[in-house]
Amino acid sequence: MKLFSQTHVGSFALKHRVVLAPLTRMRTEPGNVPGDLMIEYYTQRASEGGLLITDATAVAPLGIAYVDAPGMWTREQVAGWKRVVDAVHAKGSLIFVQLWHAGRQAHAANTGGLTPVAPSALRSLEHAAIRDGQGQIVEAELPLPRELATDEVAAIVEQFRQSAMLAKEAGFDGVELHAANGYLFEQFLLDGSNHRTDAYGGSLENRAKFLFDTLDAVVEVWGPGRVAVRLSPSGTYGTMSDSDPHATFGYVAGRLNGYVLAYVHVIEPRIRGIDEREAAESEVSSKDIRRVFKGTLVAAGGFTRESAEQIVIDGHADLVAFGRMFLANPDLPERLRTGMPLNRYDRSTFYGGDARGYIDYPFATSRVSARQTADAATGEPA
Ligand SMILES: Cc1cc2nc3c(=O)[nH]c(=O)nc-3n(C[C@H](O)[C@H](O)[C@H](O)COP(=O)(O)O)c2cc1C
């Protein structure tokens, strides 16, 4: 299969094209620090010559939307991530960290009481995951965010630079900027959520300034071939809208050609956040980005073994990221290569909790993790 032919990301050689999509699983230790559970989870999914992308990892307390999501702003977080990275490297896989700022998707319960910030004081109608007084994880309405002052935007760019430096210390192979799914970069980029009149609002160039200023800073830290950007050009998750997505994302894709990136990662229109939806042919997809962006492209969103192979054969993408299927199948690349049946995923354990639905999905082969139980996951079909 073409999915199992060699390729590269930056100057790294890969043995196959099946990528672990970034997945928020809300299983850190206190302090938003990756611990043993996360080490086991990523180690299970690492394969020789493969590429893993981490959970969305906040660059600052204000960037956190979900309780027990990881961070990259303290020494403890760096030390925790280093243990993950070392374990993944020992299995011969690459690992990129997805750096994240939630903007208006954050909730004061997860930010140490700070009011969430956004380009404009416009609310998202999604929900945050917070811990209630009894310690239970519950959904909470998102508050009205505070509009960022102009100099505060430049300060967030610096937080990304700092976080990118810490990611380097942790030993990651590269960094993916989370400019998808309704978080802070996208809030600036789309005109439905950005009503600013300063240098970060109005024209397309101004709305893209926060993303490209950050990209400049992070590329300065990491150099060529080590930085990636994730986009959801037709995504509506996070109450997102834009008056002309083709123009917006055509412009962004064109400017990304000015960098030597590891890859650009595009979520297909058939996915909204983590759910399938009806998408029109006319919506912006990886094909549209491919026409403009000349570098390595990773496509994600609702792929099967067959459609992943087809998009690589057609040349519309170089690699394919899998989310729900990879969380339920720790040995997904091997199962896809050999055509083995897949475990089903259990939606009830996606976010938060313990080892269940996290590191106990069975391997198809005898390479079974010591901590794995014999229980097959149950739930919805994958
Ligand atoms: C539990 C869960 C958590 C997710 N967390 C993230 C995240 O942290 N960052 C991100 O960019 N996308 C996130 N996504 C979206 C996935 O990366 C992916 O785009 C989506 O699941 C569609 O791909 P799939 O059909 O292969 O699952 C998440 C999806 C799921 C199911």
PDBQT file of the ligand as one rigid body, heavy atoms in Angstrom, charges set to zero:
ROOT
HETATM    1  C1  LIG A 401     -11.246  12.825  22.007  1.00  0.00    +0.000 C 
HETATM    2  C2  LIG A 401     -10.794  13.784  20.948  1.00  0.00    +0.000 A 
HETATM    3  C3  LIG A 401      -9.950  14.828  21.295  1.00  0.00    +0.000 A 
HETATM    4  C4  LIG A 401      -9.472  15.726  20.313  1.00  0.00    +0.000 A 
HETATM    5  N1  LIG A 401      -8.566  16.670  20.661  1.00  0.00    +0.000 NA
HETATM    6  C5  LIG A 401      -7.963  17.420  19.702  1.00  0.00    +0.000 A 
HETATM    7  C6  LIG A 401      -6.866  18.279  20.013  1.00  0.00    +0.000 A 
HETATM    8  O1  LIG A 401      -6.394  18.336  21.154  1.00  0.00    +0.000 OA
HETATM    9  N2  LIG A 401      -6.343  19.006  19.000  1.00  0.00    +0.000 N 
HETATM   10  C7  LIG A 401      -6.802  18.948  17.712  1.00  0.00    +0.000 A 
HETATM   11  O2  LIG A 401      -6.291  19.625  16.824  1.00  0.00    +0.000 OA
HETATM   12  N3  LIG A 401      -7.829  18.122  17.400  1.00  0.00    +0.000 NA
HETATM   13  C8  LIG A 401      -8.393  17.346  18.345  1.00  0.00    +0.000 A 
HETATM   14  N4  LIG A 401      -9.375  16.449  17.996  1.00  0.00    +0.000 N 
HETATM   15  C9  LIG A 401      -9.731  16.286  16.593  1.00  0.00    +0.000 C 
HETATM   16  C10 LIG A 401      -8.920  15.150  15.970  1.00  0.00    +0.000 C 
HETATM   17  O3  LIG A 401      -7.540  15.478  15.900  1.00  0.00    +0.000 OA
HETATM   18  C11 LIG A 401      -9.422  14.834  14.539  1.00  0.00    +0.000 C 
HETATM   19  O4  LIG A 401      -9.297  15.974  13.733  1.00  0.00    +0.000 OA
HETATM   20  C12 LIG A 401     -10.885  14.353  14.557  1.00  0.00    +0.000 C 
HETATM   21  O5  LIG A 401     -11.071  13.360  15.554  1.00  0.00    +0.000 OA
HETATM   22  C13 LIG A 401     -11.288  13.772  13.213  1.00  0.00    +0.000 C 
HETATM   23  O6  LIG A 401     -10.462  12.691  12.873  1.00  0.00    +0.000 OA
HETATM   24  P1  LIG A 401     -10.995  11.155  12.999  1.00  0.00    +0.000 P 
HETATM   25  O7  LIG A 401     -12.207  11.063  12.137  1.00  0.00    +0.000 OA
HETATM   26  O8  LIG A 401      -9.827  10.329  12.490  1.00  0.00    +0.000 OA
HETATM   27  O9  LIG A 401     -11.292  10.912  14.449  1.00  0.00    +0.000 OA
HETATM   28  C14 LIG A 401      -9.892  15.570  18.975  1.00  0.00    +0.000 A 
HETATM   29  C15 LIG A 401     -10.762  14.540  18.639  1.00  0.00    +0.000 A 
HETATM   30  C16 LIG A 401     -11.204  13.643  19.601  1.00  0.00    +0.000 A 
HETATM   31  C17 LIG A 401     -12.082  12.489  19.190  1.00  0.00    +0.000 C 
ENDROOT
TORSDOF 0
